[in-house]
Amino acid sequence: MVVLTEIMPHIRLSDSQTAPYALLPGDPARLDRIASHLTNVEQLAYNREYRSIKGFYHGVPVMAVSTGIGGASAAIAVEELSRIGVRGMIRIGSCGALKKGIRLGDLILVNGAVRDDGASSSYVDSRYPAIPDTGLLIACMESARALGATAHVGIARSHDSFYIDEEEKICAYWSGKGVLGSDMETAAVFVTGGLRGVKTASILNTVVEFEEELTEQINSYTDGESAMMRGEQMEILTALEAFVRMDQSES
């Protein structure tokens, strides 16, 4: 009798294509830059915002699955990846800094997220914390340090839009509370992962400095020589090295 393996409805992957670890970038195009660091790269699927590849980094099998923009699509990726057996996931995304002194290309290793998004609140009461797995966060910190990355460890705020009328006021408020940066997915990844027993972490690359013009800096993001693109490469390597450390600790 032939046993059919279930294919997840959104990421379009099954447990026959899985790996123990997955990078979660937002942008599908970022998978090309991730692939340059892997061996034996296999293109898996591409449906909506969910593009996926699989390869090896220093012998460790790793997937990369793009999640698009926002917590809702990121939560779907975490859900479906967990169902095909992925046990460790690191979001590698971009963020706007909420603290002066955090420069373009600096990394923020998130140790907790303000749940200012709709996706995480749809899962569980807001008193449930959005936090990473401690061991995976430590692995990210050790990897960033070994690579010589400029990295800040602290809180991020996850939200649903940066075009609302009160955005400047809101950013100033959370900056005053010690929040380092803002993105749109980390809280959803942390909460969904926590509820599903998946180890998660989040590494954010700074693409907008605090109190600088958003549009001007985002428009320069595609410059291959820019600090932001170097930061992207550093967050990819930091996450991959963290998975190697995680794999070694579990073997």
N, C-alpha and C positions, 0 to 999 in steps of 0.2 A: 504494500500500500504506500502511495506517495503522500508524504506529509507536506502540506503547503505552509510556508512560513508567512506570517501576517506582515503585510507592508503597512507602515504607519501612514495615515491619510494625508498629512501635510509635508513631512520631510521626505516621504516616499522611500523609506529605508526599512530593512528588516534586520532581525538579529543575526542573519548570515553575513551581514556587511558591517557589523559593529566593531568597535575597539573599546578598550576600557576607559580611554580619556578623550575628551573633545574640547577643542577651542571653539568659542562662540563669538565670532566677529559679527558686527552688524551688516557691513557692506559685503555683498557677494564677490565683488572685485578683489577684496582683500585675500581671498583664498589663493589667488595666483601668487601673491607675495609670501603667503604661508608655505605654499608648495615648494618654493625655492629652497626651503630649509629641510625638506623631507626627502627620503629616498623611496623608491618603488611607489610613486604616487598613482593613485587610482581615482578617476572621476566617478562619483557614485550617482548623484541625482541632482536635478535642478527643477524645483517646483515653486512657483511664486517667489517669495524672498529666500526660500530655503535651498541653497546650493551646498553640496557636500563633497568632500574628498577624503581619502584615507591614505596614509603612508606610514613611514617609520622615522623616528628621530632617535639616533643612537641606539637603535634596536628596539625601541619602545613603540608599539602600535598606537597611532594617534589619528583621530578624525578632526576635521574642521567643518563646521556647519554654520552658515550665515543665518542670522535671525531677522534681518530687516530692521526697521525702526520701531521702537516702543516696547513696553513691557508685555503687552498681550501676545505678540508674536514670539518674544523671547521665552515666555512661559510655556507656549506650545512646544517649542524646541526642547526645552528641559523635560517636559512631560514625555514626549515621544522618544527622546533619546534614552531616558531612564527605562522606558518599557522595552527597549531592545538591548539593555544591559550596560549602558555607559554608566560608570560609577564616579567619575571625576570630571568636572567641567569648569573651565575658566573663561569668563567673559573678557574679551580684549576689544575695547572700544575707545571712543573719543569722549572728551568732556570739556566743559568750560570751567576754568579755575574760579574759585570763590575766595581766594586769598592772594593778596599781593605777595610777590616773590616766587610764585609758582610760574615757571616760564614755559614757553612753547616747547613741546617735546618732553617735558618732565612727566614722569609717571606718578599716578596716584594708586597706591595699593589700598583698596577699600576694606576697612575693618568694621564697617557698619553703614547702613544706608537709611536715610530719612525716607519713609514710605509715603511720598507725596504723589503717588501714581494710582491709577485705577485698578491695574491688574493684580497687584499684591493684595489690595483690600478686598478684591472679589473672592480671594481664597480663605482669608482668616482675619479675625479681629486685629485691629491696628496695634494692640498691645503685644502681638507676636513679633519678635525681633527679626529684622533683616540683617543677618550676620553671615560671614563666610565660615567655612570649615577651618578650625584653628590650625590644624596640621598643614593644610594646603596653603593658607595664608603665610605661614612661617616658611614654607618651601618657596613661595614667591619672593618673600623678603630676602631669603638667603641667595636665591638665584639673581635677583636684581643687584645685590651687593657684589656678588662674584663677577657679574658682567660689567660692573662700573656704571650702572644706570643711575641717573639722578631721580630718586624715588622718594615720595612722601607717603607716609602711612596715616590714614585718618578716615573721617566720615565723608560720604558723598550723599547728595540729594538726588533721588530719582523722581522724575516728573513726566508729564504727558505732552507738553508743548512749550517751546521757548518764544512763541509769538503772541502770548497773551498780553493784555494791556498793562498789567501790573508786574511784568517780569522783572524789571529793574529794581523795583521796590522789594519784591520777594527775594531776589538774589542778595540784596543788601541785608535783609533780615537774617537769612541763613548764614551769610558770611559772618555776621555778628555773633552767631552761635557756635562758631568754630568749624563749620563745614568747609571742606577743602575744595570740592568741585561738584558739578552737577552733570548727570547723564539721564537717560530715559529707560534703562533696562536693569540696572544692578539690583534694585530692590526686588523686582519680580523674579530674577534668577535666584537670589538668596532665599526668598520665601518658598518658592516652588521646590527648590532643591532641598531645603530643610524639611519640608513636609513629605517629600518623596524619598528621603534617605540618601540623597546624592551629595557628595562633597563638592562644594562650589567655592570659587574665588572670583575676584574682579580686578583687572588691571586696566586703568584708564590713561590714555595718552592726551595730554593737554593740547588742545587746538585753539583755544581762546583764552587769553589772559584776563584776569579780573579787571573790570571797568574799561575794557578795550572794545572796539567795534567788532561785533560778531560777524557781520557779512564780509568785511574786508579780510579777516583772518581765515574764515572758512574758504573763501575764494582762492587763497594761496595754498590750500592743503594739498593740491595735486603737484606742487613743485617737488620734484624728486630729490632736490638737494636741501630742502627745508628742514628745519629742526623738527617740525611735526612729523615728517616722514621718517626721520631718524628715530624719533620716539616710537613710531609704529613698529619699526623693525625691532627696537629694543623690547617692546611689550610682547611681541611674538616670541622672541628668544627667551625672555623671562618666563613666559608661560610654558614653553616647551621644556626648558630646564627644570621647572617646578614639577612637571609630570615625571621626568626622569627621577628626581628625588623621591617623589611619591611612590613610584614603582619600586625603587630600591628599598624603601622603608617597609613595603608590604610583601616583599619577596622573602 
